[in-house]
């Protein structure tokens, strides 16, 4: 199980998944504190079969407003 703070483009998470695979372990899933869903990292990894659970999912960030997914 990988726990990470932010998920945006997914590059850091891809690196962590690669380390898990190289070790011979099996990835159970990923827990994310904040996911920026307006960037494609989460979608791309989910499409590859990675189980991801996010506590907060941000839909957009404006100059004076943050919109969360429901």
N, CA, C and O atoms as a Maestro MAE file, in Angstrom:
{
 s_m_m2io_version
 :::
 2.0.0
}

f_m_ct {
 s_m_title
 :::
 protein
 m_atom[280] {
  # First column is atom index #
  i_m_mmod_type
  r_m_x_coord
  r_m_y_coord
  r_m_z_coord
  i_m_residue_number
  s_m_chain_name
  s_m_pdb_residue_name
  s_m_pdb_atom_name
  i_m_atomic_number
  :::
  1 25 0.855 -1.177 0.000 1 A "UNK " " N  " 7
  2 3 0.000 0.000 0.000 1 A "UNK " " CA " 6
  3 2 0.895 1.233 0.000 1 A "UNK " " C  " 6
  4 15 1.786 1.373 0.838 1 A "UNK " " O  " 8
  5 25 0.643 2.114 -0.946 2 A "UNK " " N  " 7
  6 3 1.381 3.382 -1.014 2 A "UNK " " CA " 6
  7 2 0.476 4.490 -0.498 2 A "UNK " " C  " 6
  8 15 -0.685 4.581 -0.896 2 A "UNK " " O  " 8
  9 25 0.993 5.319 0.373 3 A "UNK " " N  " 7
  10 3 0.287 6.503 0.866 3 A "UNK " " CA " 6
  11 2 1.099 7.710 0.432 3 A "UNK " " C  " 6
  12 15 2.307 7.768 0.664 3 A "UNK " " O  " 8
  13 25 0.428 8.688 -0.206 4 A "UNK " " N  " 7
  14 3 1.119 9.880 -0.699 4 A "UNK " " CA " 6
  15 2 0.260 11.105 -0.417 4 A "UNK " " C  " 6
  16 15 -0.942 10.993 -0.176 4 A "UNK " " O  " 8
  17 25 0.890 12.276 -0.451 5 A "UNK " " N  " 7
  18 3 0.168 13.497 -0.104 5 A "UNK " " CA " 6
  19 2 -0.620 14.066 -1.275 5 A "UNK " " C  " 6
  20 15 -1.810 14.341 -1.125 5 A "UNK " " O  " 8
  21 25 -0.003 14.251 -2.429 6 A "UNK " " N  " 7
  22 3 -0.666 14.857 -3.582 6 A "UNK " " CA " 6
  23 2 -0.571 13.960 -4.801 6 A "UNK " " C  " 6
  24 15 0.419 13.255 -4.994 6 A "UNK " " O  " 8
  25 25 -1.618 13.995 -5.625 7 A "UNK " " N  " 7
  26 3 -1.611 13.320 -6.918 7 A "UNK " " CA " 6
  27 2 -2.063 14.336 -7.957 7 A "UNK " " C  " 6
  28 15 -3.180 14.848 -7.892 7 A "UNK " " O  " 8
  29 25 -1.190 14.622 -8.911 8 A "UNK " " N  " 7
  30 3 -1.518 15.564 -9.986 8 A "UNK " " CA " 6
  31 2 -1.255 14.866 -11.323 8 A "UNK " " C  " 6
  32 15 -2.163 14.276 -11.907 8 A "UNK " " O  " 8
  33 25 -0.032 14.935 -11.797 9 A "UNK " " N  " 7
  34 3 0.303 14.290 -13.070 9 A "UNK " " CA " 6
  35 2 0.611 12.806 -12.901 9 A "UNK " " C  " 6
  36 15 0.579 12.055 -13.876 9 A "UNK " " O  " 8
  37 25 0.905 12.381 -11.694 10 A "UNK " " N  " 7
  38 3 1.144 10.969 -11.414 10 A "UNK " " CA " 6
  39 2 2.583 10.514 -11.535 10 A "UNK " " C  " 6
  40 15 2.867 9.331 -11.349 10 A "UNK " " O  " 8
  41 25 3.510 11.427 -11.844 11 A "UNK " " N  " 7
  42 3 4.897 11.015 -12.059 11 A "UNK " " CA " 6
  43 2 5.546 10.429 -10.805 11 A "UNK " " C  " 6
  44 15 6.223 9.404 -10.882 11 A "UNK " " O  " 8
  45 25 5.349 11.063 -9.667 12 A "UNK " " N  " 7
  46 3 5.934 10.538 -8.423 12 A "UNK " " CA " 6
  47 2 5.345 9.173 -8.089 12 A "UNK " " C  " 6
  48 15 6.065 8.259 -7.688 12 A "UNK " " O  " 8
  49 25 4.046 9.041 -8.255 13 A "UNK " " N  " 7
  50 3 3.380 7.780 -7.958 13 A "UNK " " CA " 6
  51 2 3.831 6.676 -8.910 13 A "UNK " " C  " 6
  52 15 4.001 5.531 -8.493 13 A "UNK " " O  " 8
  53 25 4.027 7.008 -10.181 14 A "UNK " " N  " 7
  54 3 4.538 6.023 -11.140 14 A "UNK " " CA " 6
  55 2 5.906 5.511 -10.701 14 A "UNK " " C  " 6
  56 15 6.188 4.318 -10.816 14 A "UNK " " O  " 8
  57 25 6.753 6.401 -10.202 15 A "UNK " " N  " 7
  58 3 8.065 5.997 -9.706 15 A "UNK " " CA " 6
  59 2 7.957 5.082 -8.498 15 A "UNK " " C  " 6
  60 15 8.689 4.097 -8.397 15 A "UNK " " O  " 8
  61 25 7.052 5.398 -7.583 16 A "UNK " " N  " 7
  62 3 6.860 4.552 -6.405 16 A "UNK " " CA " 6
  63 2 6.313 3.175 -6.795 16 A "UNK " " C  " 6
  64 15 6.725 2.159 -6.235 16 A "UNK " " O  " 8
  65 25 5.391 3.147 -7.751 17 A "UNK " " N  " 7
  66 3 4.847 1.869 -8.220 17 A "UNK " " CA " 6
  67 2 5.945 1.029 -8.856 17 A "UNK " " C  " 6
  68 15 5.991 -0.186 -8.662 17 A "UNK " " O  " 8
  69 25 6.817 1.663 -9.604 18 A "UNK " " N  " 7
  70 3 7.933 0.943 -10.217 18 A "UNK " " CA " 6
  71 2 8.848 0.331 -9.155 18 A "UNK " " C  " 6
  72 15 9.313 -0.797 -9.316 18 A "UNK " " O  " 8
  73 25 9.108 1.062 -8.081 19 A "UNK " " N  " 7
  74 3 9.935 0.529 -6.987 19 A "UNK " " CA " 6
  75 2 9.267 -0.694 -6.365 19 A "UNK " " C  " 6
  76 15 9.933 -1.692 -6.092 19 A "UNK " " O  " 8
  77 25 7.953 -0.621 -6.139 20 A "UNK " " N  " 7
  78 3 7.216 -1.759 -5.579 20 A "UNK " " CA " 6
  79 2 7.358 -2.965 -6.508 20 A "UNK " " C  " 6
  80 15 7.647 -4.071 -6.050 20 A "UNK " " O  " 8
  81 25 7.156 -2.754 -7.819 21 A "UNK " " N  " 7
  82 3 7.244 -3.856 -8.773 21 A "UNK " " CA " 6
  83 2 8.648 -4.439 -8.842 21 A "UNK " " C  " 6
  84 15 8.804 -5.657 -8.928 21 A "UNK " " O  " 8
  85 25 9.675 -3.586 -8.803 22 A "UNK " " N  " 7
  86 3 11.054 -4.070 -8.855 22 A "UNK " " CA " 6
  87 2 11.416 -4.886 -7.619 22 A "UNK " " C  " 6
  88 15 12.279 -5.762 -7.677 22 A "UNK " " O  " 8
  89 25 10.756 -4.597 -6.507 23 A "UNK " " N  " 7
  90 3 11.049 -5.328 -5.276 23 A "UNK " " CA " 6
  91 2 10.411 -6.722 -5.269 23 A "UNK " " C  " 6
  92 15 10.735 -7.560 -4.427 23 A "UNK " " O  " 8
  93 25 9.505 -6.953 -6.217 24 A "UNK " " N  " 7
  94 3 8.813 -8.233 -6.250 24 A "UNK " " CA " 6
  95 2 7.535 -8.243 -5.432 24 A "UNK " " C  " 6
  96 15 6.851 -9.264 -5.354 24 A "UNK " " O  " 8
  97 25 7.211 -7.119 -4.824 25 A "UNK " " N  " 7
  98 3 5.985 -7.024 -4.029 25 A "UNK " " CA " 6
  99 2 4.789 -6.770 -4.940 25 A "UNK " " C  " 6
  100 15 4.953 -6.403 -6.103 25 A "UNK " " O  " 8
  101 25 3.591 -6.966 -4.408 26 A "UNK " " N  " 7
  102 3 2.364 -6.701 -5.150 26 A "UNK " " CA " 6
  103 2 1.703 -5.462 -4.553 26 A "UNK " " C  " 6
  104 15 1.509 -5.377 -3.341 26 A "UNK " " O  " 8
  105 25 1.362 -4.517 -5.402 27 A "UNK " " N  " 7
  106 3 0.724 -3.288 -4.953 27 A "UNK " " CA " 6
  107 2 -0.729 -3.563 -4.586 27 A "UNK " " C  " 6
  108 15 -1.501 -4.047 -5.414 27 A "UNK " " O  " 8
  109 25 -1.102 -3.254 -3.344 28 A "UNK " " N  " 7
  110 3 -2.479 -3.452 -2.896 28 A "UNK " " CA " 6
  111 2 -3.357 -2.273 -3.298 28 A "UNK " " C  " 6
  112 15 -4.546 -2.454 -3.559 28 A "UNK " " O  " 8
  113 25 -2.800 -1.086 -3.353 29 A "UNK " " N  " 7
  114 3 -3.558 0.106 -3.699 29 A "UNK " " CA " 6
  115 2 -2.783 1.342 -3.293 29 A "UNK " " C  " 6
  116 15 -1.656 1.270 -2.805 29 A "UNK " " O  " 8
  117 25 -3.432 2.492 -3.514 30 A "UNK " " N  " 7
  118 3 -2.806 3.777 -3.228 30 A "UNK " " CA " 6
  119 2 -3.799 4.648 -2.460 30 A "UNK " " C  " 6
  120 15 -4.971 4.731 -2.828 30 A "UNK " " O  " 8
  121 25 -3.334 5.288 -1.406 31 A "UNK " " N  " 7
  122 3 -4.123 6.268 -0.665 31 A "UNK " " CA " 6
  123 2 -3.521 7.644 -0.888 31 A "UNK " " C  " 6
  124 15 -2.319 7.844 -0.712 31 A "UNK " " O  " 8
  125 25 -4.367 8.594 -1.278 32 A "UNK " " N  " 7
  126 3 -3.912 9.950 -1.580 32 A "UNK " " CA " 6
  127 2 -4.660 10.932 -0.685 32 A "UNK " " C  " 6
  128 15 -5.869 10.804 -0.492 32 A "UNK " " O  " 8
  129 25 -3.949 11.902 -0.145 33 A "UNK " " N  " 7
  130 3 -4.604 12.927 0.663 33 A "UNK " " CA " 6
  131 2 -5.380 13.886 -0.235 33 A "UNK " " C  " 6
  132 15 -6.578 14.078 -0.030 33 A "UNK " " O  " 8
  133 25 -4.723 14.493 -1.229 34 A "UNK " " N  " 7
  134 3 -5.363 15.465 -2.121 34 A "UNK " " CA " 6
  135 2 -5.050 15.096 -3.565 34 A "UNK " " C  " 6
  136 15 -3.888 14.969 -3.950 34 A "UNK " " O  " 8
  137 25 -6.104 14.926 -4.355 35 A "UNK " " N  " 7
  138 3 -5.942 14.626 -5.778 35 A "UNK " " CA " 6
  139 2 -6.463 15.802 -6.603 35 A "UNK " " C  " 6
  140 15 -7.576 16.280 -6.386 35 A "UNK " " O  " 8
  141 25 -5.654 16.256 -7.537 36 A "UNK " " N  " 7
  142 3 -6.076 17.293 -8.474 36 A "UNK " " CA " 6
  143 2 -6.660 16.584 -9.694 36 A "UNK " " C  " 6
  144 15 -5.918 16.164 -10.582 36 A "UNK " " O  " 8
  145 25 -7.984 16.450 -9.742 37 A "UNK " " N  " 7
  146 3 -8.610 15.684 -10.819 37 A "UNK " " CA " 6
  147 2 -8.600 16.420 -12.153 37 A "UNK " " C  " 6
  148 15 -8.868 15.816 -13.191 37 A "UNK " " O  " 8
  149 25 -8.293 17.719 -12.140 38 A "UNK " " N  " 7
  150 3 -8.196 18.457 -13.401 38 A "UNK " " CA " 6
  151 2 -6.882 18.167 -14.123 38 A "UNK " " C  " 6
  152 15 -6.680 18.622 -15.248 38 A "UNK " " O  " 8
  153 25 -5.995 17.417 -13.484 39 A "UNK " " N  " 7
  154 3 -4.801 16.904 -14.134 39 A "UNK " " CA " 6
  155 2 -5.007 15.399 -14.320 39 A "UNK " " C  " 6
  156 15 -5.792 14.797 -13.589 39 A "UNK " " O  " 8
  157 25 -4.331 14.792 -15.264 40 A "UNK " " N  " 7
  158 3 -4.679 13.443 -15.715 40 A "UNK " " CA " 6
  159 2 -4.012 12.276 -14.992 40 A "UNK " " C  " 6
  160 15 -4.234 11.126 -15.371 40 A "UNK " " O  " 8
  161 25 -3.213 12.530 -13.977 41 A "UNK " " N  " 7
  162 3 -2.476 11.444 -13.342 41 A "UNK " " CA " 6
  163 2 -3.349 10.349 -12.757 41 A "UNK " " C  " 6
  164 15 -3.095 9.166 -12.984 41 A "UNK " " O  " 8
  165 25 -4.373 10.728 -12.006 42 A "UNK " " N  " 7
  166 3 -5.252 9.738 -11.388 42 A "UNK " " CA " 6
  167 2 -6.010 8.917 -12.407 42 A "UNK " " C  " 6
  168 15 -6.105 7.696 -12.279 42 A "UNK " " O  " 8
  169 25 -6.552 9.576 -13.419 43 A "UNK " " N  " 7
  170 3 -7.295 8.870 -14.466 43 A "UNK " " CA " 6
  171 2 -6.400 7.884 -15.207 43 A "UNK " " C  " 6
  172 15 -6.785 6.742 -15.456 43 A "UNK " " O  " 8
  173 25 -5.212 8.338 -15.551 44 A "UNK " " N  " 7
  174 3 -4.280 7.484 -16.293 44 A "UNK " " CA " 6
  175 2 -3.937 6.225 -15.495 44 A "UNK " " C  " 6
  176 15 -3.932 5.122 -16.042 44 A "UNK " " O  " 8
  177 25 -3.652 6.391 -14.202 45 A "UNK " " N  " 7
  178 3 -3.290 5.237 -13.375 45 A "UNK " " CA " 6
  179 2 -4.482 4.326 -13.127 45 A "UNK " " C  " 6
  180 15 -4.336 3.104 -13.141 45 A "UNK " " O  " 8
  181 25 -5.666 4.902 -12.899 46 A "UNK " " N  " 7
  182 3 -6.866 4.075 -12.732 46 A "UNK " " CA " 6
  183 2 -7.144 3.271 -14.003 46 A "UNK " " C  " 6
  184 15 -7.521 2.101 -13.932 46 A "UNK " " O  " 8
  185 25 -6.956 3.904 -15.171 47 A "UNK " " N  " 7
  186 3 -7.158 3.204 -16.444 47 A "UNK " " CA " 6
  187 2 -6.207 2.020 -16.597 47 A "UNK " " C  " 6
  188 15 -6.503 1.076 -17.331 47 A "UNK " " O  " 8
  189 25 -5.059 2.067 -15.902 48 A "UNK " " N  " 7
  190 3 -4.090 0.960 -15.935 48 A "UNK " " CA " 6
  191 2 -4.365 -0.070 -14.839 48 A "UNK " " C  " 6
  192 15 -3.616 -1.035 -14.685 48 A "UNK " " O  " 8
  193 25 -5.451 0.142 -14.074 49 A "UNK " " N  " 7
  194 3 -5.842 -0.832 -13.070 49 A "UNK " " CA " 6
  195 2 -5.366 -0.554 -11.656 49 A "UNK " " C  " 6
  196 15 -5.553 -1.396 -10.777 49 A "UNK " " O  " 8
  197 25 -4.760 0.591 -11.406 50 A "UNK " " N  " 7
  198 3 -4.292 0.920 -10.056 50 A "UNK " " CA " 6
  199 2 -5.481 1.381 -9.224 50 A "UNK " " C  " 6
  200 15 -6.215 2.283 -9.627 50 A "UNK " " O  " 8
  201 25 -5.670 0.758 -8.057 51 A "UNK " " N  " 7
  202 3 -6.746 1.151 -7.143 51 A "UNK " " CA " 6
  203 2 -6.283 2.371 -6.356 51 A "UNK " " C  " 6
  204 15 -5.299 2.304 -5.620 51 A "UNK " " O  " 8
  205 25 -7.000 3.494 -6.514 52 A "UNK " " N  " 7
  206 3 -6.634 4.749 -5.854 52 A "UNK " " CA " 6
  207 2 -7.829 5.262 -5.067 52 A "UNK " " C  " 6
  208 15 -8.937 5.353 -5.594 52 A "UNK " " O  " 8
  209 25 -7.600 5.596 -3.807 53 A "UNK " " N  " 7
  210 3 -8.599 6.235 -2.951 53 A "UNK " " CA " 6
  211 2 -8.050 7.587 -2.517 53 A "UNK " " C  " 6
  212 15 -6.940 7.672 -1.990 53 A "UNK " " O  " 8
  213 25 -8.822 8.637 -2.737 54 A "UNK " " N  " 7
  214 3 -8.391 9.993 -2.376 54 A "UNK " " CA " 6
  215 2 -9.327 10.560 -1.313 54 A "UNK " " C  " 6
  216 15 -10.542 10.375 -1.384 54 A "UNK " " O  " 8
  217 25 -8.755 11.249 -0.330 55 A "UNK " " N  " 7
  218 3 -9.566 11.871 0.712 55 A "UNK " " CA " 6
  219 2 -10.262 13.121 0.181 55 A "UNK " " C  " 6
  220 15 -11.455 13.316 0.415 55 A "UNK " " O  " 8
  221 25 -9.522 13.965 -0.530 56 A "UNK " " N  " 7
  222 3 -10.092 15.185 -1.119 56 A "UNK " " CA " 6
  223 2 -9.734 15.212 -2.595 56 A "UNK " " C  " 6
  224 15 -8.589 14.966 -2.975 56 A "UNK " " O  " 8
  225 25 -10.734 15.516 -3.425 57 A "UNK " " N  " 7
  226 3 -10.525 15.585 -4.879 57 A "UNK " " CA " 6
  227 2 -10.853 17.001 -5.336 57 A "UNK " " C  " 6
  228 15 -11.995 17.447 -5.228 57 A "UNK " " O  " 8
  229 25 -9.848 17.701 -5.845 58 A "UNK " " N  " 7
  230 3 -10.020 19.083 -6.282 58 A "UNK " " CA " 6
  231 2 -10.344 19.099 -7.769 58 A "UNK " " C  " 6
  232 15 -9.580 18.596 -8.592 58 A "UNK " " O  " 8
  233 25 -11.494 19.688 -8.100 59 A "UNK " " N  " 7
  234 3 -11.953 19.771 -9.488 59 A "UNK " " CA " 6
  235 2 -11.307 20.943 -10.221 59 A "UNK " " C  " 6
  236 15 -10.956 20.829 -11.395 59 A "UNK " " O  " 8
  237 25 -11.150 22.077 -9.520 60 A "UNK " " N  " 7
  238 3 -10.530 23.252 -10.142 60 A "UNK " " CA " 6
  239 2 -9.993 24.181 -9.073 60 A "UNK " " C  " 6
  240 15 -10.448 24.177 -7.930 60 A "UNK " " O  " 8
  241 25 -9.006 24.982 -9.475 61 A "UNK " " N  " 7
  242 3 -8.431 25.999 -8.612 61 A "UNK " " CA " 6
  243 2 -8.462 27.318 -9.380 61 A "UNK " " C  " 6
  244 15 -7.849 27.445 -10.440 61 A "UNK " " O  " 8
  245 25 -9.179 28.290 -8.837 62 A "UNK " " N  " 7
  246 3 -9.244 29.610 -9.447 62 A "UNK " " CA " 6
  247 2 -8.449 30.603 -8.628 62 A "UNK " " C  " 6
  248 15 -7.799 30.228 -7.653 62 A "UNK " " O  " 8
  249 25 -8.493 31.854 -9.012 63 A "UNK " " N  " 7
  250 3 -7.708 32.874 -8.308 63 A "UNK " " CA " 6
  251 2 -8.183 33.074 -6.869 63 A "UNK " " C  " 6
  252 15 -7.389 33.432 -5.999 63 A "UNK " " O  " 8
  253 25 -9.477 32.844 -6.612 64 A "UNK " " N  " 7
  254 3 -9.967 33.032 -5.246 64 A "UNK " " CA " 6
  255 2 -10.889 31.905 -4.806 64 A "UNK " " C  " 6
  256 15 -11.630 32.053 -3.835 64 A "UNK " " O  " 8
  257 25 -10.849 30.766 -5.519 65 A "UNK " " N  " 7
  258 3 -11.792 29.694 -5.223 65 A "UNK " " CA " 6
  259 2 -11.200 28.327 -5.557 65 A "UNK " " C  " 6
  260 15 -10.568 28.142 -6.596 65 A "UNK " " O  " 8
  261 25 -11.419 27.384 -4.656 66 A "UNK " " N  " 7
  262 3 -11.084 25.980 -4.904 66 A "UNK " " CA " 6
  263 2 -12.398 25.210 -4.953 66 A "UNK " " C  " 6
  264 15 -13.210 25.287 -4.031 66 A "UNK " " O  " 8
  265 25 -12.597 24.467 -6.037 67 A "UNK " " N  " 7
  266 3 -13.842 23.681 -6.183 67 A "UNK " " CA " 6
  267 2 -13.514 22.209 -6.010 67 A "UNK " " C  " 6
  268 15 -12.653 21.666 -6.703 67 A "UNK " " O  " 8
  269 25 -14.210 21.571 -5.079 68 A "UNK " " N  " 7
  270 3 -13.999 20.163 -4.797 68 A "UNK " " CA " 6
  271 2 -15.017 19.312 -5.548 68 A "UNK " " C  " 6
  272 15 -16.132 19.763 -5.811 68 A "UNK " " O  " 8
  273 25 -14.638 18.086 -5.892 69 A "UNK " " N  " 7
  274 3 -15.575 17.133 -6.484 69 A "UNK " " CA " 6
  275 2 -16.502 16.649 -5.400 69 A "UNK " " C  " 6
  276 15 -16.133 16.600 -4.226 69 A "UNK " " O  " 8
  277 25 -17.693 16.297 -5.792 70 A "UNK " " N  " 7
  278 3 -18.678 15.794 -4.824 70 A "UNK " " CA " 6
  279 2 -18.717 14.291 -4.847 70 A "UNK " " C  " 6
  280 15 -19.485 13.682 -4.102 70 A "UNK " " O  " 8
  :::
 }
 m_bond[279] {
  # First column is bond index #
  i_m_from
  i_m_to
  i_m_order
  :::
  1 1 2 1
  2 2 3 1
  3 3 4 2
  4 3 5 1
  5 5 6 1
  6 6 7 1
  7 7 8 2
  8 7 9 1
  9 9 10 1
  10 10 11 1
  11 11 12 2
  12 11 13 1
  13 13 14 1
  14 14 15 1
  15 15 16 2
  16 15 17 1
  17 17 18 1
  18 18 19 1
  19 19 20 2
  20 19 21 1
  21 21 22 1
  22 22 23 1
  23 23 24 2
  24 23 25 1
  25 25 26 1
  26 26 27 1
  27 27 28 2
  28 27 29 1
  29 29 30 1
  30 30 31 1
  31 31 32 2
  32 31 33 1
  33 33 34 1
  34 34 35 1
  35 35 36 2
  36 35 37 1
  37 37 38 1
  38 38 39 1
  39 39 40 2
  40 39 41 1
  41 41 42 1
  42 42 43 1
  43 43 44 2
  44 43 45 1
  45 45 46 1
  46 46 47 1
  47 47 48 2
  48 47 49 1
  49 49 50 1
  50 50 51 1
  51 51 52 2
  52 51 53 1
  53 53 54 1
  54 54 55 1
  55 55 56 2
  56 55 57 1
  57 57 58 1
  58 58 59 1
  59 59 60 2
  60 59 61 1
  61 61 62 1
  62 62 63 1
  63 63 64 2
  64 63 65 1
  65 65 66 1
  66 66 67 1
  67 67 68 2
  68 67 69 1
  69 69 70 1
  70 70 71 1
  71 71 72 2
  72 71 73 1
  73 73 74 1
  74 74 75 1
  75 75 76 2
  76 75 77 1
  77 77 78 1
  78 78 79 1
  79 79 80 2
  80 79 81 1
  81 81 82 1
  82 82 83 1
  83 83 84 2
  84 83 85 1
  85 85 86 1
  86 86 87 1
  87 87 88 2
  88 87 89 1
  89 89 90 1
  90 90 91 1
  91 91 92 2
  92 91 93 1
  93 93 94 1
  94 94 95 1
  95 95 96 2
  96 95 97 1
  97 97 98 1
  98 98 99 1
  99 99 100 2
  100 99 101 1
  101 101 102 1
  102 102 103 1
  103 103 104 2
  104 103 105 1
  105 105 106 1
  106 106 107 1
  107 107 108 2
  108 107 109 1
  109 109 110 1
  110 110 111 1
  111 111 112 2
  112 111 113 1
  113 113 114 1
  114 114 115 1
  115 115 116 2
  116 115 117 1
  117 117 118 1
  118 118 119 1
  119 119 120 2
  120 119 121 1
  121 121 122 1
  122 122 123 1
  123 123 124 2
  124 123 125 1
  125 125 126 1
  126 126 127 1
  127 127 128 2
  128 127 129 1
  129 129 130 1
  130 130 131 1
  131 131 132 2
  132 131 133 1
  133 133 134 1
  134 134 135 1
  135 135 136 2
  136 135 137 1
  137 137 138 1
  138 138 139 1
  139 139 140 2
  140 139 141 1
  141 141 142 1
  142 142 143 1
  143 143 144 2
  144 143 145 1
  145 145 146 1
  146 146 147 1
  147 147 148 2
  148 147 149 1
  149 149 150 1
  150 150 151 1
  151 151 152 2
  152 151 153 1
  153 153 154 1
  154 154 155 1
  155 155 156 2
  156 155 157 1
  157 157 158 1
  158 158 159 1
  159 159 160 2
  160 159 161 1
  161 161 162 1
  162 162 163 1
  163 163 164 2
  164 163 165 1
  165 165 166 1
  166 166 167 1
  167 167 168 2
  168 167 169 1
  169 169 170 1
  170 170 171 1
  171 171 172 2
  172 171 173 1
  173 173 174 1
  174 174 175 1
  175 175 176 2
  176 175 177 1
  177 177 178 1
  178 178 179 1
  179 179 180 2
  180 179 181 1
  181 181 182 1
  182 182 183 1
  183 183 184 2
  184 183 185 1
  185 185 186 1
  186 186 187 1
  187 187 188 2
  188 187 189 1
  189 189 190 1
  190 190 191 1
  191 191 192 2
  192 191 193 1
  193 193 194 1
  194 194 195 1
  195 195 196 2
  196 195 197 1
  197 197 198 1
  198 198 199 1
  199 199 200 2
  200 199 201 1
  201 201 202 1
  202 202 203 1
  203 203 204 2
  204 203 205 1
  205 205 206 1
  206 206 207 1
  207 207 208 2
  208 207 209 1
  209 209 210 1
  210 210 211 1
  211 211 212 2
  212 211 213 1
  213 213 214 1
  214 214 215 1
  215 215 216 2
  216 215 217 1
  217 217 218 1
  218 218 219 1
  219 219 220 2
  220 219 221 1
  221 221 222 1
  222 222 223 1
  223 223 224 2
  224 223 225 1
  225 225 226 1
  226 226 227 1
  227 227 228 2
  228 227 229 1
  229 229 230 1
  230 230 231 1
  231 231 232 2
  232 231 233 1
  233 233 234 1
  234 234 235 1
  235 235 236 2
  236 235 237 1
  237 237 238 1
  238 238 239 1
  239 239 240 2
  240 239 241 1
  241 241 242 1
  242 242 243 1
  243 243 244 2
  244 243 245 1
  245 245 246 1
  246 246 247 1
  247 247 248 2
  248 247 249 1
  249 249 250 1
  250 250 251 1
  251 251 252 2
  252 251 253 1
  253 253 254 1
  254 254 255 1
  255 255 256 2
  256 255 257 1
  257 257 258 1
  258 258 259 1
  259 259 260 2
  260 259 261 1
  261 261 262 1
  262 262 263 1
  263 263 264 2
  264 263 265 1
  265 265 266 1
  266 266 267 1
  267 267 268 2
  268 267 269 1
  269 269 270 1
  270 270 271 1
  271 271 272 2
  272 271 273 1
  273 273 274 1
  274 274 275 1
  275 275 276 2
  276 275 277 1
  277 277 278 1
  278 278 279 1
  279 279 280 2
  :::
 }
}
